[in-house]
């Protein structure tokens, strides 16, 4: 009992202030924002090595087809974003699609995930989580053959909607997207 410390009302106020103001995180208040069309496109890459690349291409991977399962995982990643990223708002996703491109030159798979919604806040994190879920799934199905895998260059390529309009990654877009967007 000797370790208990009695505190007065003023000490308690300081303690509450410290907890709720100094080091706290806050979800952005979007209650006054209008719902608008939002869309985001993200990408990322996984380098799998020649052996894994050939097995994926020939559909001979021991645990199944990483590309097909990665596309499903991307949808789950998009849908679960607000459960995994603490300050993300849960959003009513209207559409998501994933495209995985196999690059033989560097034995990699490049994932593209687009997400759209009519919402008060953007869907950038959902697109990035879709890419990450797909890449991690490819990693999981490939590590049995080659554990020396590298996930790289996950980034937002484009976002649109809200007050800021269209934003394109200043590092540029892949060639195949330049004339589409």
Secondary structure, DSSP 8 states (H G I E B T S, - for coil): -TT-----HHHHHHHHHIIIIIS-------TTS--EEEEEEEEEEEE-HHHHHHHHHTT--TT--HHHHHHHHHHHHHHTHHHHSTT-----EEEEEEEEEEETTTTEEEEEEEEEEEESS--HHHHHHHHHHHHHHHHHHHTTT-S--EEEEEEEEEEE-STT--EE-TT---HHHHTT-
